[in-house]
Amino acid sequence: MNSNVPSDVMELERDTFFDFVKQYSGEKVANLLEFQDITNVNCLLACKDPLEILLLDSDDLLELKKATCLKLNNNSFTVLPGVKSKLNLLKCVLTKKRNELKRESSKKSSNSLITNILSDNNSISNNLNHFADILAATPTNTFTSSINNCVTAQETIKRYLIDSLDNWYGGKAFIRCKCGTIATLGKKYNNYILSNYIRHRTGSNPCPVIRKNFKSLRTSTK
């Protein structure tokens, strides 16, 4: 009995599947499955008991019974213990292999998702750095001579930042205050609204950092 199960066992069909069963469990088990048209792993695992067919009273099953069973004196048949155990072992090892392949596939999908997220994050960072380099390399008089160009550049960066936030956070954006509070930004007409953050800083119970700074300012002006 061969203990090696090929990595592509789930893809084997008909002749290639029967050849594998013959190598792993023997010719009797392979013939039993082929007679019932159990042509692949999924079909075998979905079949509750492939030996059940041998209980039927049919002349068409005589040759199969002679090959896989012991004929008793009362003309009944009992399945050979070796055939039964090999079939059980085959189903167990194929179930284990199928579960193993599912776990590997799930792990690969998770790794691929993480890689894509990191790649998107790097792309956003690189593009933002590119924008910063362009602005830093642009002469000051260019902006002062053409305010429209300045506004256009600012709007381009603003639009890019908003689109990047949409793609990265699924339409959600946050601002973390110096005090540690995180304010969720609302969104209206594709524009982020700072009302939650402003309310945190200027409401009836404002940010403790703001209160502290305001208190220090009042003390210094006395």
C-alpha angles and dihedrals in degrees: 000000000000113000096197117105114192117236090235094052091121089061097052115114133187111316095021090047093048090048089054092049090048091053094043104038106011138258096287093059091044092052091047091055095042092052089056094045092243093156107169145021097267091051091050094048091047091054107089097205121002089187093062091086089067090067092065121101104232134133089220089067098052096096092045091049092049089053098046105025143053115242113225127212091258088059093251123126133230123194115251110253091231093056091048095048094045091052092049091049091048093053092046095051093045091050089051091048093049092051090047092052090049091053091049091049091049091049092050091050091051092048091048091051092050091048091051092049092050090046091051090048091051090048091053092048093048093049092048090051089049091054090048092051091050092052093045092051094049114099116246093235090060090066095042092049094051117030090176092062089051092052091047092052092047092049090049092053091044091051092047092050091050092048091047091051090049092052096042102040099028093247095317125114133180139193120209112211121216088251090061098254115136116216120198113223117228121220131220129170090353091304126113116238120217096198094112092051093045090049089053091054100039107024128112089277101034130189112298090229090056091048091050093049092046091050091050091049092052091048093051093050095054 
